[in-house]
Amino acid sequence: MDKISALLAEAKPLYRQRRKQRRWAAGALCSLICGVWFGATSLMQAQPMSAAQFEAYYAALYESDSYFSYNVAADETVPLNGYGLLEVV
């Protein structure tokens, strides 16, 4: 049992050093990935929407009644009581 304890005591500093190196490497890699991602997104230019595209988008959203039609069948509705809760049959 004393030999195992001595072996563990001898290996403990090496284990801690390797764990510290792995943590440092993981942190450096994460920082590098975040930095590259942030740099790439800041350098990319957003494509502006032209006036014609904006008008078409606006018309599709707000001026067309067919956009807001949900076409719910009567059989698919749930019966509700006067309080808006599910009606128990």
Helices and strands as residue ranges (DSSP letters): H 2-43, H 51-58, I 59-63, G 65-68, G 74-76
